[in-house]
Amino acid sequence: NVVTTPVGGWFGNRNGDSSDFEIADNRIENTRARGILIKASNGIVRNNTISNTLLAGIQLRPEPVIWMEGDFAENVIIQDNELRRCAIGRSNANAPINITSEGFENWMPGSGHHTISIVRNKFFDSPSASIYVQFADNVVIRSNQFTTTHNLLGQTPRFSSVIELRNVHNVEIQGLNTAMEINRTNANLNALVGIGPK
């Protein structure tokens, strides 16, 4: 097949991106970067325990500009994972589950990632938002549990919400469950869901 693109355009070959994957039953801890980095489609990430990561615990992100690799993800389920003290770094650490679009800041809102489910995950001690979704369509966020957020000492959270949405379409959120420790003020937490540009 012949592919035509304007100067500066991007295209990806899905034949070599490890789609149709399963990442399950792993323990990942004490990393200077991400726990799990996904640049593929048609997969499930389940029953993993991830702790003490400087960047996201689980991240879906294309990276065409800096590393010349990866595309947006489609049909990915992230469920029944436990994330403790993930995204504790000060820079480039949006959230423990980070679905974003590095290199596509001018992408059309609501396009990019498609059909993503974030279900029954447990978050502990997230320094900012626990879930960040950007440039995506058809997203389900259901029955996730958040315990003690926005309390990392000496660090101002990037977002003041538990879930932060930017440039997304068709998002369904159900069954949020939050629990905060009595002796912590959570002063930097202002909302359960923050919504940026549509």
SVG drawing of the C-alpha trace seen along z (x, -y; Angstrom):
<svg xmlns="http://www.w3.org/2000/svg" viewBox="-22 -24 37 37">
<polyline fill="none" stroke="black" stroke-width="0.4" points="0.0,0.0 1.1,-3.5 0.7,-6.1 0.7,-9.8 1.3,-12.3 2.1,-16.0 5.5,-17.3 5.7,-16.8 2.9,-14.2 2.9,-11.0 1.8,-7.4 2.2,-4.2 2.4,-0.5 0.1,1.5 1.7,4.8 4.6,4.3 3.1,2.7 2.5,5.8 -1.3,5.4 -3.5,8.2 -1.7,8.3 -2.2,9.1 -0.2,7.8 -1.3,9.6 -0.3,10.6 2.9,8.6 4.5,6.8 6.4,3.6 8.0,1.3 10.7,-1.4 11.2,-2.6 12.6,-5.9 10.1,-6.1 6.8,-4.3 5.6,-0.9 3.8,0.2 4.0,-1.8 1.6,-0.8 1.7,-1.9 -0.5,0.9 -4.2,1.8 -6.6,4.6 -5.2,5.5 -5.9,5.9 -3.8,4.8 -5.1,6.5 -4.2,7.6 -0.9,5.8 0.5,4.2 2.6,1.1 4.3,-1.1 6.8,-3.9 7.1,-5.1 8.4,-8.5 6.2,-8.7 2.9,-7.0 2.2,-3.5 0.3,-2.6 0.6,-4.9 -0.9,-4.9 0.9,-7.4 2.2,-7.7 5.6,-9.3 6.2,-10.3 8.2,-13.5 11.0,-12.7 11.4,-8.9 9.7,-8.3 7.7,-5.4 4.2,-4.4 0.6,-5.3 -2.6,-6.0 -4.2,-3.0 -7.6,-1.4 -9.7,1.2 -7.6,1.4 -9.0,2.5 -7.2,1.5 -8.8,3.3 -8.2,4.6 -4.8,3.1 -3.4,1.6 -1.3,-1.6 0.5,-2.9 2.6,-6.1 2.8,-6.3 3.6,-9.4 5.5,-10.9 8.1,-12.7 7.8,-16.5 8.0,-16.7 6.1,-14.8 4.1,-12.9 0.5,-13.5 -1.2,-10.6 -0.8,-7.0 -3.0,-6.0 -1.9,-8.4 -3.7,-8.3 -2.2,-11.1 -0.8,-12.3 2.8,-13.4 3.8,-15.0 0.2,-15.6 -0.6,-18.8 -2.5,-20.2 -4.5,-17.1 -8.2,-17.3 -10.2,-17.0 -12.0,-13.7 -9.7,-11.9 -6.6,-9.9 -7.1,-7.0 -10.4,-5.2 -12.5,-2.7 -10.5,-2.7 -12.0,-1.1 -10.5,-1.9 -12.4,0.4 -12.0,1.5 -8.5,0.1 -7.3,-0.9 -5.2,-4.0 -3.3,-4.8 -1.3,-8.0 -1.6,-9.7 0.2,-13.1 -2.2,-14.6 -5.0,-13.3 -5.1,-9.5 -6.5,-9.2 -5.6,-11.6 -7.2,-11.2 -6.4,-13.4 -7.3,-13.3 -9.6,-10.2 -13.1,-9.1 -15.4,-6.5 -13.8,-6.1 -15.4,-4.2 -14.2,-5.0 -16.0,-2.7 -15.8,-1.5 -12.4,-2.8 -11.3,-3.3 -9.1,-6.3 -7.5,-6.4 -5.6,-9.5 -4.8,-11.8 -3.0,-15.2 -0.9,-14.8 2.7,-14.2 4.7,-16.5 6.6,-19.3 4.9,-18.9 2.2,-21.0 -0.2,-18.8 -0.4,-19.3 -4.2,-18.9 -6.7,-19.6 -9.1,-16.7 -9.1,-13.0 -9.8,-12.4 -8.7,-15.0 -10.1,-15.0 -8.8,-17.1 -9.9,-17.2 -12.1,-14.1 -15.5,-13.0 -18.0,-10.4 -16.7,-9.7 -18.8,-7.6 -17.9,-7.8 -19.6,-5.6 -19.0,-4.4 -16.2,-6.6 -15.2,-5.6 -12.9,-7.9 -11.5,-7.6 -9.2,-10.1 -7.3,-9.8 -8.8,-11.7 -5.5,-13.4 -4.8,-14.7 -6.3,-17.9 -6.2,-17.2 -6.0,-20.9 -5.0,-20.7 -8.0,-18.5 -10.9,-20.7 -13.0,-18.3 -13.6,-14.6 -13.6,-15.3 -11.8,-18.2 -12.6,-19.0 -10.3,-20.9 -10.8,-22.0 -13.3,-19.9"/>
</svg>
